[in-house]
Amino acid sequence: MTVAEIIVDVPTMQTNRPFEYSIPEALNDVVVPGMRVEVPFGRGKRKIQGFVMKTKDQSDFKGKLKPISRVIDLKPVLSNEMLQLSYWLADKTYSFQISCLQTMLPSVMRAKYKQYAIPLDKTDPEVLNLFQGQATFEITNSLTDSQIRLINRLRKNEKIDLRYVVENKAQQIKRQAVMTDLNIIQLHEAKNELRGNAKSQVKLLDFLIQHLNDLPVEMSELQKNFGIARSAIKTAEKNKLLKIVEVTKLRKPEGINPEKTTKLELTDEQQVAVDQIGQAISREQPETFLIEGVTGSGKTEVYLQTIEKALQQDKTALMLVPEISLTPQMVNRVVGRFGNQVAVLHSGLSSGERYDEWTRIENGDVKVVVGARSAVFAPLQRIGLIIIDEEHEASYKQDDNPRYNARDVALWRSKVNHCPVVLGSATPSLESRARAEKGVYHLIRMKKRINNQNLPHVQIVDMRDAENSSIKGDFSPVLKNNLQATLENHDQAIILLNRRGYSSFMMCRECGFVLKCPNCDVSLTYHKDLGKMKCHYCGHEEPVPNSCPNCRSKKIGFYGTGTQNIEQQLNDLFPEARVLRMDVDTTRRKGAHAKILQKFGSHQADILLGTQMIAKGLDFPDVTLVGVINADTTLSLADFRASERTFQLLTQVSGRAGRAKKTGRVVIQTFNPDHYAIKDAAKQDYETFFKQEMYLRHQSNYTPYYFTTLISVANKDEGQTLKQSYWLKKQLQTALSKDAILLGPSPTMISRKQNKYYYQIIVKYKHEPKLHDKLLEILNETQADAKKGFTIAIDNEPQHID
C-alpha cells in the first residue's frame, strides 16, 4: 500500500501535522508531492482539499487509513522547493502551513475552477480517441481511474498539456487563429498549382511555409502584421489549405508600455558592482550584496546588466520592487531590455492576468520575473539572481498570515538555488546596513550620480518663523517663488504631502467636539469630491454636519490639510498651471497610477501632487523642483521607526529632482527643522543618520540590537481583550529569561477598529531558546478562541508598532 502525507485545509481547526491517507491502486502512478487532492475528513462525509507533501510505501498507523477521494490536479502545482519553503515559512512566521502553501499559488487557484486537457500531438490515436474531435477535454470529478491514468501518461509523454480555467473570476480569452494539417511538401505543391494571378493566395501559402513551426497564428496578427486579408484566409479554408481554430490568448498586464532599450556604458562604480555580482552568479554563491547608492546613481542599469549575466548562463532572474503600480518606469525598463522573456506579477493585475503570468513562469516560457512582494514565490527554476529594489520599503512585509518578509524568503531561496541576492537602496534599512557592517552582507557603495550631476540643492524652511507662520494656506513664500520660477522655465515640479483627503478632521470651536468614526477610535476625514466624512480604517461614511452634533453650535469647521485642499491652493496660486493629483482616491481604478504618470511624463501637466506614493522610483528629466509640505508628519507617529521612515521618505523624494542635465532644487517645509532626520535627509547624508539612529536604537533596546515579536489581541469586548492579553503575558513569562524585555499589554495607538478593541504585548530579546516553542504552542492553543470572537496575531520582527 502506498501512503500520502497530506496537509489538509480545515478552516476551523488548522494544524501543521500532516494526515496520512492511502493512495488507491488506480492512482498509484498519478499522486505525487505538490498536487492538491480531495480527501474525506472527520467522522462525517465531509470532503476537504489538501496538499500532498510526501509519498511513502507504508504507514506506522495501526488502524485503517482512509483513501484519497480524487486528485484535483493532474500535475504538481508546487515544486519540491516550494514544499520545503512552506515548512520553513510556517515555522518562521508562526503560521499554519496550509496558509503558506495557498499564499504561493495565484488566488484564482483557490477559487472554483475547471481543468482542461489540450492536445499537443494531434496524430496520436489515443489523443484522437480522448478528444473525439473537440479542441479541449474537460477534466471533471466523474473521470474513471483508467481515464486519469491515460491522461497522466499522455501528459508525461508530452502528447497533451493541462490548463486551468477559473469560473466567474478568470475567463480565458479566445481568439480565431489559423492552423494547417498540410506538411511543407504539400504546401509547396499547393502553391505550384495556384493560378498566376492568385497573388493573395501565394502570399498566404508563403507565410504558412515560412512559419509552419509557429502555427497557430491569430488571424488578427495575419491581417495587421502581414497584410493578409480575411477573404484570402476564408478562400484557403474553403480549399482545405488551412483551418480556422480557436486559441487561448494569454493576457498581458496593463500599464506596461516599454520602449526597447540597449545596454548603457557603465561608470566605474557601476562596473565594480556588476563585476562583483557577476562573479557570484558564475560561482553559484548564495552571497548577499547591499548596494547603497545615492538617488540617480544608476542602480537600475546594474540590475539589468547583472540579470543579463544570469541569462547568459542559462539561468533565470527574479526582481522584486515595492509596488509595481507605483514604479511602472522600473518595470518598463526591464521589459524594454528583455522583452517577452519577462513576466510581471503584482496585486493590480486581474485574477486572470495574474494566473496567465503564473502559467507562463511555471511552463518555463519566461526567464525573468518582476513583481511585488508575493512574486518572491514565483515558480522559477534554476534561479541565478534575486534582486530586491528599495529594500528598505515596509511593503515587503505582509500584514496578515503568513506575516512574511519577502527579503527573508529571498535569502532562503538564494541558499537553495545557490545564487546571489542584491539588495538596493539609497537609504538601506538599519537592519541591512548593520549586517553589512558586520560583514554578513557585502556592501557596495555608489556615491556619484551617473551624469556626474550634483545632488539637488535642498532648502529647509522653518514654518514657525514670523514670515511663514503668518501666511494663509500651506505654501511658504520660498516654495511659492520656486514654483513660479519652475513654471516660467517650462520645467516640472513634484509636491509631496503626508496626507490624503481634503482636510484632516472636523472640530467644533465652541465645545471642542471632534467628529469621530462610530466603529474606530479615529476622527473622520472630509472628502470634497464625495461631499462626505469618511473613515480610512473601516470605510464608514456620513454626511458633512451643518452644526455640532454635541452642542448644536454652527462653529464647526475643517482643520488640517489634505491633497484635495493643496490641489485647490495650487489652482488658486497658479491658475495657468496644470496639476495632477495622485493619492489613494485618484488611483482606485485599475491602471490609474500608470495613466497619471504617463500623462506627467508626456508633459500634459506641470505639477504632480501626491502622497508618499510619488516619493520613489520616478525618473522624469524635466523635474527640477520638489516641494515637501508637512515634512515632519511621519516624525509624530508613535513608532520607533518614525525617524528612519522620515529620513527615507525625504531622501527618496528629494532624489526625484535634477536627475538629467538640469539642476534640481528641493524645498522642505517643516515645524521641526532641527531634527536630525530632516537635517541629514537635506544633505542626503546616510552615514551620519545611520550612526545617530543606531546610537538611539541601542539606548532604547530596539532592532537591530534586539529581536522583536509583537503579539496582538482583539475582541469586541474590551474587558475580554484585556483578560486574554494578561493570560498571554503569563504564558510568555514562563518561557522568558530575566534578560528579555516584556512590554504591555497596552492598547494600540488606535485602540478600537471596526468595533474591536486592540491590545498588544511586545517581547524584545537577544537569545531566548524557549520562546519559539512557546509561541508555536500559543498559536495552536488560541485557535479555539477564534470561535469566541478573538483575533490573536503573532508578528515576528514587525514593521509597525502602534
C-alpha positions in Angstrom: 0.0 0.0 0.0 1.3 3.5 -0.9 0.6 6.3 1.5 0.5 10.1 1.1 1.2 12.6 3.8 -1.2 15.4 3.3 -1.6 18.9 4.9 -5.3 19.5 5.0 -7.3 22.7 4.8 -9.6 22.7 7.9 -10.6 26.3 8.4 -12.0 25.8 11.9 -9.0 24.0 13.3 -5.8 24.1 11.4 -2.6 22.1 12.2 0.9 21.7 10.8 0.7 18.0 11.3 0.2 16.1 8.1 -2.5 13.4 7.9 -1.9 10.0 6.3 -4.2 8.7 3.5 -3.9 5.6 1.4 -3.4 6.1 -2.3 -5.9 4.0 -4.3 -4.1 1.5 -6.6 -5.5 3.1 -9.7 -3.9 6.5 -8.7 -0.5 5.0 -7.6 1.3 6.4 -10.6 -0.6 9.7 -10.5 -0.3 11.1 -6.9 3.0 12.9 -6.4 4.1 15.6 -3.9 2.9 19.1 -4.8 -0.5 18.1 -6.0 -3.8 19.1 -4.5 -6.2 16.3 -3.7 -9.7 15.9 -2.2 -9.8 13.7 1.0 -12.5 12.7 3.5 -12.1 14.3 6.9 -13.6 13.6 10.3 -16.4 11.2 11.1 -18.9 12.6 8.7 -18.8 12.6 4.9 -17.1 15.9 4.7 -14.6 16.3 1.8 -11.8 18.9 2.0 -8.8 19.9 0.0 -5.2 19.0 0.9 -1.7 19.3 -0.4 0.4 16.1 -0.9 3.7 16.7 0.9 5.3 13.3 0.5 4.5 9.7 -0.5 5.9 6.6 1.1 5.5 2.8 1.0 3.9 2.2 4.4 2.4 3.8 7.5 3.1 3.3 11.2 -0.7 3.8 11.8 -2.2 0.5 13.1 -5.8 1.3 12.0 -7.3 1.5 8.5 -6.3 4.6 6.5 -8.9 6.5 4.6 -8.2 6.6 0.8 -7.8 9.8 -1.2 -11.2 10.6 -2.9 -9.8 12.2 -6.0 -6.9 14.3 -7.4 -7.6 17.9 -8.1 -4.5 18.4 -10.2 -3.0 16.1 -12.7 0.4 17.6 -12.3 2.0 19.2 -9.3 1.2 22.9 -8.7 4.0 23.3 -6.3 7.6 22.2 -6.8 9.7 20.4 -4.2 11.4 23.8 -3.4 8.1 25.4 -2.6 7.0 22.5 -0.4 10.3 22.8 1.6 9.8 26.5 1.8 6.4 26.1 3.3 7.9 24.2 6.3 10.4 26.9 7.0 7.8 29.7 6.4 5.3 28.3 8.8 7.9 28.0 11.5 9.4 31.4 10.9 6.2 33.4 10.8 4.1 31.4 13.4 1.6 30.5 10.7 -0.2 27.3 9.6 1.4 25.5 6.7 -1.8 25.4 4.7 -1.9 29.2 4.6 1.7 29.3 3.5 1.0 26.8 0.7 -2.0 28.7 -0.5 -0.1 32.0 -0.5 2.3 30.5 -3.0 -0.4 30.0 -5.6 -2.4 32.6 -7.6 -5.6 33.5 -5.8 -7.7 32.1 -8.7 -6.4 28.6 -7.9 -8.2 28.9 -4.5 -11.5 29.6 -6.3 -13.8 27.3 -8.3 -12.1 26.4 -11.5 -12.3 24.0 -14.4 -9.3 22.0 -15.7 -8.9 21.1 -19.3 -6.5 19.0 -21.3 -5.4 20.4 -24.7 -3.8 18.2 -27.4 -0.1 18.7 -28.3 0.2 15.6 -30.6 -2.8 15.6 -32.9 -1.8 12.5 -34.7 -1.6 10.1 -31.7 -4.5 7.6 -31.8 -5.0 7.7 -28.0 -5.1 11.5 -28.1 -7.6 11.5 -31.0 -9.8 9.0 -29.2 -9.7 11.0 -25.9 -10.7 14.3 -27.6 -13.2 13.0 -30.1 -12.7 15.9 -32.4 -13.1 18.5 -29.7 -10.4 21.3 -29.1 -10.3 20.6 -25.4 -11.3 17.8 -22.9 -12.7 18.9 -19.6 -11.3 17.1 -16.5 -14.2 16.5 -14.1 -14.9 14.6 -10.9 -16.7 11.9 -12.9 -13.5 10.7 -14.7 -12.8 7.0 -14.3 -9.4 5.8 -12.8 -8.4 4.4 -16.2 -9.1 7.8 -17.9 -7.0 9.6 -15.2 -4.1 7.1 -15.7 -4.4 7.6 -19.5 -4.3 11.5 -19.2 -1.4 11.3 -16.8 0.6 9.1 -19.2 -0.2 11.3 -22.2 0.9 14.4 -20.2 4.2 12.7 -19.1 4.9 11.8 -22.8 4.1 15.5 -23.7 1.3 14.5 -26.0 -1.2 16.7 -24.1 -1.0 19.7 -21.7 -3.2 20.8 -18.9 -4.8 24.2 -18.4 -7.0 25.7 -15.6 -9.9 28.0 -16.4 -11.4 29.8 -13.4 -15.1 30.0 -13.2 -16.5 33.6 -13.0 -13.2 35.0 -11.9 -10.8 34.5 -14.8 -12.3 33.5 -18.1 -9.7 32.7 -20.7 -9.8 34.9 -23.8 -10.5 33.1 -27.1 -9.2 34.3 -30.5 -9.6 32.9 -34.0 -6.3 31.5 -35.4 -5.0 29.8 -38.5 -3.7 26.2 -38.5 -2.9 23.7 -41.2 -2.7 19.9 -41.4 -0.5 20.0 -44.5 3.2 19.4 -44.3 5.9 21.5 -46.0 5.9 19.4 -49.3 2.1 19.5 -49.6 2.2 23.3 -49.1 4.8 23.8 -51.9 2.7 21.5 -54.1 -0.5 23.6 -53.4 1.4 26.8 -54.2 2.6 25.4 -57.5 -1.0 24.5 -58.5 -2.2 28.1 -58.0 -3.1 30.4 -60.9 -0.5 33.1 -61.6 -2.9 35.9 -60.7 -3.8 34.4 -57.2 -1.4 36.8 -55.5 -3.1 36.9 -52.1 -3.2 33.0 -52.0 0.5 32.9 -52.9 1.3 35.4 -50.2 -0.7 33.3 -47.7 0.9 30.0 -48.6 4.4 31.6 -48.5 3.6 32.7 -44.9 2.4 29.2 -44.0 5.6 27.6 -45.5 7.9 30.1 -43.6 6.0 30.0 -40.3 4.9 26.3 -40.2 6.5 25.7 -36.8 4.9 28.9 -35.3 1.3 27.9 -36.0 -1.4 28.5 -34.9 -1.1 32.3 -35.6 -4.0 34.6 -34.7 -6.0 35.9 -37.7 -5.8 39.5 -36.4 -2.0 39.2 -36.5 -2.0 37.9 -40.1 -4.1 40.9 -41.1 -2.3 43.5 -39.1 1.3 42.5 -39.4 1.5 40.6 -42.6 -1.2 42.3 -44.7 -3.1 39.1 -45.5 -6.8 39.8 -46.0 -9.6 37.9 -44.2 -11.1 37.0 -47.6 -7.8 35.2 -48.6 -7.9 33.2 -45.4 -11.5 32.2 -45.9 -10.8 31.1 -49.6 -7.8 29.0 -48.4 -10.1 27.4 -45.7 -12.7 26.5 -48.4 -9.9 24.9 -50.5 -8.8 22.9 -47.4 -5.3 24.5 -47.3 -5.8 25.6 -43.7 -8.4 25.6 -41.0 -9.6 28.2 -38.5 -9.3 27.2 -34.9 -9.9 28.9 -31.5 -6.9 29.6 -29.4 -6.5 30.9 -25.8 -4.8 34.3 -25.7 -2.7 34.9 -22.6 -3.5 38.4 -21.2 -0.7 40.9 -20.9 -0.8 43.2 -17.8 -2.0 46.8 -18.5 0.1 49.9 -18.0 3.3 48.4 -19.3 4.5 50.3 -22.3 8.2 49.6 -22.7 10.5 51.1 -25.2 13.3 48.8 -26.4 16.5 49.7 -24.6 20.1 48.7 -25.0 23.0 48.3 -22.6 24.4 51.6 -21.4 28.1 52.3 -20.8 28.8 51.9 -17.1 30.5 54.3 -14.8 33.4 53.0 -12.7 31.2 52.5 -9.7 28.6 50.6 -11.7 31.3 48.4 -13.3 32.6 47.4 -9.9 29.1 46.4 -8.8 28.3 44.4 -12.0 31.7 42.6 -11.8 31.3 41.5 -8.2 27.7 40.3 -8.6 28.6 38.6 -11.9 31.3 36.6 -10.3 28.9 35.4 -7.5 26.4 34.3 -10.3 29.2 32.4 -12.1 30.5 30.8 -8.9 26.9 30.0 -7.8 27.4 31.6 -4.4 24.5 32.5 -2.1 26.1 35.8 -1.3 24.1 38.9 -0.3 25.1 42.3 -1.7 23.8 45.6 -0.4 24.1 48.4 -2.9 23.9 51.7 -1.1 23.7 54.1 -4.0 22.6 57.8 -3.9 19.4 58.6 -5.9 20.3 58.7 -9.6 23.5 56.7 -9.2 22.3 54.1 -11.8 21.3 51.1 -9.7 18.7 50.1 -12.3 21.4 49.6 -15.0 23.4 47.5 -12.6 20.3 45.3 -12.1 19.7 45.0 -15.8 23.3 44.1 -16.7 23.5 41.5 -13.8 20.2 39.9 -15.0 21.8 39.7 -18.4 24.8 37.8 -16.9 22.4 35.3 -15.3 20.5 34.8 -18.6 23.8 34.2 -20.5 24.5 31.3 -18.2 21.0 29.8 -18.9 19.7 30.8 -15.5 16.6 32.8 -14.5 16.3 36.0 -12.5 13.8 37.3 -10.0 13.4 41.1 -9.3 11.2 42.5 -6.6 10.0 46.1 -6.5 7.9 47.7 -3.6 4.7 48.0 -5.6 4.7 47.8 -9.4 1.8 50.3 -9.9 4.0 52.9 -8.1 7.1 52.0 -10.0 6.0 51.4 -13.6 9.1 53.0 -15.0 11.3 50.3 -13.5 9.1 47.6 -14.9 9.1 49.2 -18.4 12.9 49.3 -18.3 13.1 45.6 -17.5 10.5 44.6 -20.1 12.2 47.0 -22.6 15.5 45.3 -22.2 14.4 41.6 -22.1 11.0 41.7 -24.0 8.9 38.6 -23.9 11.3 36.8 -21.6 9.7 38.9 -18.7 6.6 38.0 -16.7 5.0 40.6 -14.4 3.3 39.7 -11.1 1.5 42.2 -8.8 -1.7 42.9 -6.9 -3.0 45.3 -9.6 -3.5 42.5 -12.1 -6.9 40.9 -12.6 -7.0 37.3 -11.3 -7.0 36.2 -14.9 -3.9 38.2 -15.9 -2.1 37.0 -12.8 -2.9 33.4 -13.5 -1.7 33.7 -17.1 1.6 35.2 -16.0 2.0 32.5 -13.4 1.3 29.9 -16.1 4.0 31.4 -18.3 6.5 31.2 -15.5 5.5 27.6 -14.5 5.8 26.4 -18.1 9.3 27.8 -18.4 8.3 30.3 -21.1 9.9 33.3 -19.3 13.4 33.8 -17.8 12.8 37.0 -15.8 10.1 37.7 -13.2 9.4 41.3 -12.0 6.9 41.7 -9.2 5.8 43.0 -5.8 6.1 41.1 -2.5 4.3 37.8 -3.4 6.3 37.4 -6.6 9.0 36.0 -4.3 7.1 32.7 -4.6 7.2 32.7 -8.4 7.7 29.1 -9.7 11.0 29.9 -11.4 13.5 27.1 -12.0 17.4 27.5 -12.0 17.3 30.9 -10.3 20.7 32.7 -10.9 20.0 36.1 -9.3 17.4 37.7 -7.0 17.2 41.5 -6.8 15.2 43.5 -4.2 15.0 47.1 -5.2 14.2 49.8 -2.5 14.9 47.0 0.0 14.0 49.3 3.0 10.3 49.5 2.0 7.8 48.3 4.6 5.6 46.9 1.9 7.9 43.9 1.6 6.4 42.7 4.9 2.9 41.1 4.7 0.4 42.4 7.3 -1.6 39.2 7.7 -0.9 35.5 7.8 1.6 34.3 6.9 3.4 37.5 8.1 6.5 37.0 5.9 9.1 39.5 4.9 10.0 39.0 1.2 13.6 39.7 1.9 13.8 36.7 4.3 12.1 34.4 1.7 14.5 35.7 -1.0 17.5 34.8 1.2 16.1 31.3 1.8 15.6 30.8 -1.9 19.1 32.1 -2.7 20.6 29.3 -0.4 18.5 26.6 -2.1 19.3 27.9 -5.6 23.0 28.8 -4.8 22.6 32.3 -6.2 23.4 35.8 -5.0 20.8 38.3 -3.7 21.2 42.0 -4.4 19.5 44.5 -2.1 19.5 48.0 -3.4 18.5 51.4 -1.8 19.7 54.9 -1.4 18.5 54.6 2.2 19.0 51.0 3.3 17.1 49.7 6.4 19.1 49.9 9.6 19.0 46.1 9.9 20.5 45.5 6.4 23.2 48.2 6.9 24.1 46.8 10.3 24.5 43.3 8.7 26.8 44.9 6.1 28.9 46.5 8.9 29.3 43.0 10.5 30.3 41.5 7.1 27.2 39.4 6.8 26.3 41.3 3.7 28.8 42.6 1.1 28.5 46.4 1.0 28.8 48.2 -2.4 28.7 52.0 -2.3 27.7 54.2 -5.3 28.3 57.8 -4.2 28.0 59.6 -7.6 25.1 60.2 -9.9 25.7 58.7 -13.3 25.8 62.0 -15.2 28.1 63.5 -12.6 25.3 65.9 -11.8 25.4 67.3 -8.3 22.7 66.2 -5.9 19.8 68.7 -5.7 20.2 71.9 -3.6 18.0 71.4 -0.6 16.5 74.3 1.5 14.8 73.7 4.8 12.0 76.2 5.5 11.1 76.7 9.2 7.3 77.1 9.2 7.4 78.5 12.8 9.2 81.8 12.0 7.2 85.0 11.7 7.1 85.2 7.9 5.8 81.7 7.4 3.5 81.4 10.4 1.5 84.4 9.2 0.8 83.1 5.7 -2.6 81.9 4.7 -2.5 78.4 3.3 0.3 75.9 3.2 2.8 77.4 0.7 5.7 79.4 2.2 7.0 82.4 0.1 10.1 80.3 -0.7 8.2 77.4 -2.1 5.8 79.8 -4.0 8.7 81.6 -5.6 10.5 78.4 -6.6 7.2 77.1 -8.1 6.8 80.3 -10.1 10.3 80.1 -11.5 9.9 76.4 -12.4 6.7 77.1 -14.3 8.3 80.1 -16.1 11.2 77.9 -17.2 8.7 75.3 -18.5 10.1 72.7 -16.2 8.1 70.4 -13.9 7.6 70.1 -10.2 6.6 67.4 -7.7 4.8 68.4 -4.4 4.7 65.8 -1.7 2.1 65.9 1.2 2.0 63.3 4.0 -1.8 63.1 4.0 -4.8 62.1 1.9 -8.4 63.5 1.7 -9.4 67.2 1.6 -8.9 68.1 5.2 -8.0 66.1 8.3 -10.9 66.5 10.6 -14.0 68.5 11.7 -13.9 70.2 15.1 -16.3 72.5 16.9 -14.7 75.7 18.1 -17.4 76.1 20.8 -17.1 72.8 22.7 -14.0 71.1 21.1 -16.1 68.2 19.8 -14.3 66.2 17.0 -16.4 64.2 14.6 -15.3 60.5 15.1 -16.0 57.2 13.5 -18.6 55.1 15.4 -16.6 51.9 14.8 -13.0 53.1 15.2 -11.1 55.3 17.6 -10.2 57.9 14.8 -11.6 61.1 13.5 -13.4 61.2 10.2 -11.8 62.8 7.2 -13.5 65.2 4.8 -13.5 64.1 1.1 -14.6 67.0 -1.0 -15.3 65.1 -4.2 -17.7 62.7 -2.3 -19.0 65.6 -0.2 -18.8 63.2 2.8 -16.9 62.5 6.0 -15.1 59.1 5.7 -13.1 56.7 7.9 -9.9 55.4 6.4 -9.9 52.3 8.6 -13.3 50.7 8.1 -14.8 52.8 5.2 -17.7 54.3 7.3 -19.2 57.3 5.6 -21.6 60.0 6.8 -22.8 63.4 5.5 -21.0 66.6 6.5 -22.8 68.1 9.5 -24.1 71.8 9.4 -23.9 72.1 13.1 -22.0 70.5 16.0 -23.8 67.1 16.9 -22.7 67.7 20.5 -23.7 71.4 21.3 -25.6 72.4 18.1 -23.2 75.3 17.6 -22.6 76.4 14.0 -18.9 77.0 14.7 -17.9 73.6 13.4 -15.2 73.6 10.7 -12.3 71.8 9.0 -8.8 71.6 10.4 -5.6 70.2 8.8 -4.5 69.8 5.3 -5.2 67.1 2.6 -4.2 66.6 -1.0 -7.5 67.9 -2.3 -7.0 71.1 -0.3 -3.4 71.5 -1.6 -4.7 71.0 -5.1 -7.2 73.8 -4.6 -4.5 76.1 -3.3 -2.2 75.3 -6.3 -5.1 76.1 -8.7 -5.7 79.4 -6.9 -2.0 80.4 -6.8 -1.1 79.3 -10.3 -4.3 79.2 -12.4 -2.3 78.6 -15.6 -0.5 75.5 -14.2 -1.8 72.0 -15.0 -1.9 70.0 -11.8 -2.2 66.2 -11.5 -3.2 64.7 -8.1 -2.0 61.2 -7.2 -3.3 59.7 -4.0 -5.4 56.8 -2.8 -8.6 58.5 -4.1 -7.4 59.2 -7.6 -5.8 55.8 -8.1 -8.6 53.5 -7.1 -9.3 52.3 -10.7 -7.1 49.7 -12.3 -4.2 51.2 -14.2 -4.8 54.7 -12.8 -1.2 55.0 -11.4 0.3 54.3 -14.8 -2.0 56.7 -16.6 -1.3 59.6 -14.3 2.5 59.0 -14.5 2.3 58.7 -18.3 0.4 62.0 -18.5 3.0 63.7 -16.4 5.9 62.1 -18.4 4.5 63.4 -21.7 4.2 66.9 -20.3 0.5 67.0 -20.1 0.9 68.5 -16.6 3.3 70.9 -14.9 2.9 69.8 -11.2 2.5 66.3 -9.8 0.9 66.5 -6.4 0.7 63.4 -4.2 1.2 61.4 -1.0 4.0 59.0 -0.3 3.3 57.0 -3.4 5.1 59.6 -5.6 8.3 59.5 -3.5 10.0 56.6 -5.1 11.0 55.1 -8.4 10.1 58.1 -10.6 12.6 59.4 -13.2 11.4 62.4 -15.1 14.2 64.5 -16.8 12.3 67.8 -16.6 11.5 67.7 -12.9 13.7 70.4 -11.4 11.8 71.2 -8.2 10.5 69.0 -5.4 8.4 70.6 -2.6 7.6 68.8 0.7 4.7 70.0 2.8 4.4 68.9 6.4 7.7 67.0 6.3 7.5 66.1 9.9 4.1 64.4 9.9 5.8 60.9 10.0 8.0 62.0 12.9 5.0 62.4 15.1 3.9 58.7 14.7 4.3 56.5 17.8 6.6 54.2 16.1 10.3 53.5 16.8 11.0 53.6 13.1 9.5 57.1 12.7 12.8 58.9 12.3 14.1 56.2 9.8 10.9 56.4 7.7 11.0 60.3 7.7 14.7 60.2 6.6 14.0 57.6 3.9 10.9 59.5 2.5 12.6 62.8 2.3 15.8 61.4 0.8 13.8 59.4 -1.8 11.6 62.3 -2.8 14.5 64.7 -3.0 16.2 62.4 -5.4 13.4 62.9 -7.9 14.8 66.4 -8.7 17.6 67.2 -11.2 18.0 63.6 -12.5 19.0 64.6 -16.0 21.1 67.6 -17.2 19.1 70.2 -15.3 19.9 71.3 -11.8 17.5 70.3 -9.1 16.1 72.1 -6.1 14.2 70.8 -3.1 12.2 72.8 -0.6 11.3 71.1 2.7 8.7 72.8 4.8 8.8 71.7 8.5 7.9 72.7 12.0 10.8 70.7 13.3 13.9 72.0 11.3 16.5 70.9 13.8 15.6 67.2 13.9 18.5 65.1 12.7 16.3 63.0 10.3 15.4 66.2 8.4 18.8 67.8 8.5 20.6 64.6 7.3 18.0 64.0 4.6 18.5 67.5 3.3 22.2 66.7 2.8 21.4 63.1 1.7 23.9 62.1 4.4 23.0 58.5 5.1 26.2 57.7 7.1 25.6 60.5 9.7 21.9 59.5 10.1 22.9 55.8 10.4 25.3 56.5 13.3 22.8 58.7 15.2 19.9 56.4 14.7 21.9 53.3 15.7 23.0 55.1 18.9 19.4 55.8 19.8 18.2 52.3 18.9 21.0 50.9 21.2 19.8 53.2 24.0 16.2 52.1 23.6 16.9 48.4 23.1 15.4 48.2 19.6 16.3 46.4 16.4 18.9 45.7 15.1 20.3 45.3 18.7 17.3 43.3 19.8 14.9 40.9 18.1 11.2 41.9 18.4 8.0 39.9 18.5 4.6 41.6 18.7 1.5 39.7 20.0 -1.8 41.4 19.5 -5.3 40.5 20.8 -8.6 41.9 19.6 -12.2 41.3 20.7 -15.5 43.3 20.7 -15.5 43.3 24.5 -12.6 45.4 25.9 -12.7 43.5 29.2 -12.3 40.2 27.5 -9.5 41.5 25.3 -7.5 42.7 28.4 -8.2 39.4 30.3 -6.9 37.4 27.3 -3.8 39.7 27.0 -2.8 39.1 30.6 -3.2 35.3 30.2 -0.9 35.5 27.2 1.6 37.6 29.2 1.7 34.9 31.9 2.3 32.2 29.3 5.2 34.2 27.8 6.8 34.8 31.2 7.1 31.1 31.8 9.4 30.8 28.7 11.5 34.0 29.1 14.7 34.6 30.9 15.4 37.7 33.0 17.3 39.3 30.1 14.2 39.5 27.9 12.1 42.7 27.9 8.3 42.2 28.1 6.2 45.3 27.5 2.4 45.5 27.8 -0.3 44.6 27.5 -1.2 48.1 26.3 -3.8 49.5 23.9 -2.6 50.1 20.3 -2.4 53.7 19.1 -5.9 53.3 17.5 -7.4 51.2 20.3 -10.7 50.4 18.5 -11.0 49.5 14.8 -14.2 48.1 13.2 -15.8 47.7 16.6 -13.0 45.6 18.1 -10.6 46.6 20.9 -6.9 46.0 20.2 -4.2 45.3 22.9 -0.6 44.3 22.3 2.4 42.7 24.0 5.9 43.4 22.8 8.8 40.9 23.5 12.4 42.3 23.0 15.2 39.8 23.3 18.7 38.7 22.2 18.7 35.0 22.9 15.6 33.1 24.2 15.8 29.4 23.3 12.4 28.6 24.8 10.4 31.5 23.2 10.0 30.0 19.8 8.3 26.8 21.0 6.1 28.8 23.4 4.9 31.0 20.6 4.0 27.9 18.5 2.2 26.5 21.5 0.2 29.8 21.8 -0.6 29.6 18.1 -2.2 26.2 18.5 -3.8 26.8 21.8 -5.5 30.0 20.9 -7.2 28.7 17.7 -10.3 27.7 19.6 -10.6 31.3 20.9 -11.5 32.5 17.3 -14.9 31.0 17.8 -15.4 33.3 20.8 -14.6 36.3 18.6 -10.9 36.7 19.4 -8.3 37.6 16.9 -4.8 36.7 18.1 -1.8 37.5 15.9 1.9 36.9 16.3 4.2 39.1 14.3 7.9 38.3 14.1 10.0 41.5 13.5 7.0 43.8 12.9 7.4 46.8 10.6 5.0 48.9 12.6 4.4 49.1 16.3 1.4 51.3 17.1 
